[in-house]
Amino acid sequence: RELNATVLPEAIVDETMACAIDITGGDVGLVSVDVPGAGLVQRTWNVQVDSDTIQRAAGLAQEIQHPLLIPNTDDSFYSLLEHPGLRLVVPIRRTGRTFGLILVESSHPQAFGDEALRTVASLADHAAVALANTRLFHEIMRAKRTSDEIIDAVADALFTVDLTAHVTAFNPAAEALTGWRAEEAIGHLVCDVLGCQNAPHCHESCDLLMALRSGLRVQHEQ
């Protein structure tokens, strides 16, 4: 629930790190993710790491294909501890896209087993969904900013409305024409903003509402 309640990558990584340590009881941990629009975000537990370590972890995330339990006899894999007893590594991945990884280590060789691995893998799946939603949210916000910039740059009065005829964007030329400021107009019914709310049969004859209902272009030449 906590993961799904936020679109902040930092909050998602914080919650993922806390849950991973709670599940495993590990001595140290690292969660590192790379989200388009937010960049590289990482959190550690009970250990300090340098930038080279973070970059190494980011590279490992792309190499790992599935959750792993790595014993102390395997020294070919990166470790946070100088003498690790057991390492648990889980990629954070969704629909072919790897966001990062969860790494938890213990000095005890039998600290955690397959059940912990499965549970952390499930946690990683939830984190991946939350990060995918965050990525989508940032893409939508970037698109909205671009749309707003285009609308503001148009010399003619231009505004947009949603399917309920409420104003969603209002450019400076529309402000000058109507006397409404953008922050006042947005969220109001377009009929209120244009001053036609008292016109006879407004809802039957309003060109804007007709265009919204039909999906067709309505144009009047002056």
PyMOL commands that set and color helices and strands:
alter all, ss='L'
color gray80, all
select helices_A, chain A and resi 3-5+9-24+51-63+114-153+172-178+182-185+190-194+202-205+207-214
alter helices_A, ss='H'
color red, helices_A
select strands_A, chain A and resi 28-35+39-45+68-71+86-94+97-106+159-161+167-170
alter strands_A, ss='S'
color yellow, strands_A
deselect
rebuild
show_as cartoon
